Amino acid sequence: MIVPLALAHLIADCAPRVGPVTMNAVVMYESGGYRYAIGDNTVRRSYLPPDAASAETLARRLLRAGHNIDAGYAQVNSANFARLGLDARSVFAPCVNVAAGARILRDAYAAAARTYGPGQLALVHALSAYNTGGYWAGLGYARSVYATAHALRYARAERPAPSPSGTLRAVPLRLAGGAR
C-alpha cells in the first residue's frame, strides 16, 4: 500500500510527534487516505462523501441523530470532538484531523507507557485504545495497523537515481528509518 506523497507530507507536518510510519499506517488503515471518510459506529456503516460540504452535512445529520461517528483521514471519533475543539466542519480540515488523531494516539501511548513501559508493547495498547478506548479490546486492530505499517515500509522506494548515462536506474527498496 502506497501513501500518496502529499498525504505523507501532510502527516509529517501535522503529526511531527508521532512516528511517520505509525501515523501513515493509522491513516491508511482507518480511511484508506480518504479525507472525507465517515464511519457511523451506531449503524456500522461507512460513507465516502465527495466533498467537504457533503461530509459536513452528513456528519451534522448523524451527530444530531445521536450517532457515534469517526471522521476524516484519522477517523477521529466524535467522543473526542469537544475535548479537541472539533466540530462537523473542522474535523475534515486535513491538518486539523491528522493532528487530532496524533494527539489521541500520543495521549493513549503516554498512558500505556506508564503501565507497560515505553516501546512497542505500549504502542500496541495505545493503538488498541485509539480504536476502542480500552487497552485490550482492540488488539486485533493494533495487529492490522502493524500489518499496514509493514506493507507501507516496503512500498516506499527511494527516488530513482540517474545513472552516469543519464537514464534512470533501479534503486532497491529500503526500510523507512525510525519506524515506531
JOTA-V461114 format. One record per helix or strand of 3 or more residues. SS is the DSSP state (a for helix, b for strand). FROM is the first residue (numbers start at 1). TO is the last residue. Records with the same first field share a line. If there is no record, write none. Layout:
SS = FROM-TO + FROM-TO
This chain:
a = 5-14 + 20-31 + 52-64 + 78-84 + 90-92 + 94-116 + 120-132 + 139-155
b = 37-40 + 45-48 + 69-71
